[in-house]
Amino acid sequence: MNNYQPLLTKAPPQLIQSNGQPAFGLFDGSIPDFNLQDFIYQNLMDNKAIALTRYFHYKQFQFICVTGADWLLAVAIADIRYANSGFAYLYSFDTNLAVSKGLLLPGALGCQMSNSPSAGEAKQQFGAYKVAIKTNATNWQLNIDTKELKASLTIEKASQMPLALCAPTGYNGFTYTEKSNALMVSGTVELHDKTLDLTQALAGYDFSAGFMRRQTSWRWASINAVVEGKAFGLNMAAGVNETGLCENALWFDGQIQHLSPATFVFDRKDDKKPWQVSSLCGEVQLEFTPLYCRQEKVNIGLLASNFRQYVGLYTGFIVLKNGTKLQLNAVKGLAEDHYAKW
């Protein structure tokens, strides 16, 4: 088995460098300052893009997942300029039922986004639906207020190195992605006024932003779980950040291990059929069995989205860089298949 060890770059204090272009690389930490005003964005003919084009081409989304002993909470806020969308759902493994709420609003109505993974607040508010994610250098704070589902949570991000990278996207764009899994979480979650147990809960977050392709798609796998008595997290993706870099990593007992490129084999026509998730160098060999799917299909000409996020169980093995094989047996997690025209 190959030992995949990509070279890490020291995270710069600012994303945009003195030449007006992003710092590209796989970083050893978060980039605190998203000085996007300094980015020189050019069109496909190498001329400076007009302000309107620049505004509409920038996209940002944030995501949080919290996995408890018998439940999973997932929350997202996305700003695609023409519209903003979001959801919050809680799935119960015992009952195989989910409480799910969501928004799709025009423009920036009811929405604001964070300045960076370490500064600001992203929130969506419309009617009885309120979700807010506050970010700082040490933690993310999540607040949910809907009729059925409420939460007030703090996710400790400073305890381990995140997966952080910036990669070229298409001809003239870039994507910054920062993710971290298997993080400690505290606070409260209430479903139908019943408080859920957070004793065994672990959380993960995702901050992604940039000038992305007009049409894009990705497959994704994510786990927050206790494996062999230690906190274990996994993030694997294919389809976006693969211009010489890939956004694949695991966390075990607080230590990050970067992983080789990912392959996803599944059947879009059969939601019940297991997925095969593996890595190029063989350190990941997993099967994912879907149990629940949150899906949306939107096709309104200018915008299109075919989104399917699955809650399910992972079984298989992962090999750590020291050669130890971790066996996963029906471990709770997520998988996602998404096409977007934005």
Buried (B, 14 or more C-beta within 10 A) or exposed (E): EEEBEBEBBEBBEBBBBEEEBBBBBBBEBBBBBBBBEBBEBBBEEEEEBEEEEBEEBBBBBBBBBBBBBBBBBBBBBBBBBBBBBBBBBBBBBEEEEBBBBBBBBEEEEBBBBBBBBBBBBBBBBBEEBBBBBBBBEEBBBBBBBBEBBBBBBBBBBBBBBBBBBBBBBBEBBBBBBBBBBBBBBEBEBBBEEEEBEBEEBBBBBBBBBBBBBEEBBBBBBBBBBBBEEBBBBBBBBBBBBBEEBBBBBBBBEBEBBBBBBBBBEBEEEEEEEBBEBBBBBEBBBBBBBBBBBBEBEBEEEEBBBBBBBBBBBBBBEBBBBEEEEBEBEEBBBBBBBBBBBB
